[in-house]
């Protein structure tokens, strides 16, 4: 047994280090949210300061630790993010995303405009970033609002929430993907679970948005003549779905075979195809074929990759910086101490959710919220009872649900939804922002409830 004064010294060191970690998180929030400082610069500066003040690393090892944390994170996700961005660019340029949306709406009819709007965002949103998806689909949203006489704030909130739900929870998107890479969670299972848990969250946001608009004098959209949507030149619905569905199917098949115990023999080629990098590459090739089939030229493919790299670059840099910050937090040992203090899997899931929700609300980026939460939680997985395949998956899902709460004025996506819908900020805050809070809380409640039977 340790002497009392030794225990006191250890507790003092833990308290001091924990305070430094908390202050470092506050510093990142303050720099990025209040001072509008560059996210990478903020993460690097705070990581370096924490390494010098809060760890026992020799000076010669500080930079090496930063580089290893940065590089290992990028190695896990860089190809996937670039190929995913290329799919999004091709789907936009070929009209594939618009084809999916218009076909869903045509099948549903005007009397089902609201649920159709939810599916219109949900399916393309599986691979397209939420801001890109809203930009592409905003014209359809205004058209449906005007023709079906549905208040525009309601249509905007439903479409925005549908895109946002899968953007936060499904690891075809950078926040969930970075968190999964940091915690070494199974991406195949996360894809399936993310899609499943995004549905109750979206349903909650859907009914909440309708309730918030009830009795309000919100008007339908007013269309200009040039906003009439022509669908004659769009690719077919089936071909448009291929780049979205194929990667998900390949990853799911590989995951199912692993679960059933088939890892070699006939399953080996399927596991290769189900590797997220190869699956997203297959999706990208299908998307490029779709673009070529619908007016694309030979030089367009180089431009697609260039545009995808430009879109992916900032995300990769920020994600790598988050991994760097996580590597330094791991060196402080505070994660293990936090896990020992809280001690159980059910409580443990609440911690990443709260951290992600606070980060998201304070600084605006769901991606930064998810990856920073993952970096903080990773060292304490075993003491939370989450150091298993299922535990890691639920930890990622919890922080991704937290990264939904809440989209408001410091989030660029909030302004995309507000401005492209031509609605007032106060209307958007009242309907859309509150819907993201309800969506995050509902998704987490479902995640936590299921975890009670699984963990």
Protein Blocks (a to p, Z undefined) as FASTA:
>chain_A
ZZfklmmmmmmmmmmmmmmmmmmmmmmmmmmmmnopafklmmmmmmmmmmmmmmcbdfkl
mmmmmmmmmmmmmmmmmmmmmmmmmmmmmmmmnommmmmmmmmmmmnommlmmmmmmmmm
mmmmmmgcfklmmmmmmmmmmmmmmmnopafklmmmmmmmmmmmmmmmpckbfklmmmmm
mnopafklmmmmmmmmmmmmmmmmmmmmmmmmgopacdcddddfklpccfklpccfklmm
mmmmmmmmmmmmmmmmmmnopaghjlmmmmmmmpmklmmmmmmmmmmmmmmmnopafklm
mmmmmmmmmmmmmmmmmmmmmmmmmmmmmmnommmmmmmmnopaklmmmmmmmmmmmmmm
mnopaklmmmmmmmmmmmmmmmnopacfklmmmmmmmmmmmmmpccdfklmklmmmmmmn
opafklmmmmmmmmmmmmmmmmmmmmmmmmmmmZZ
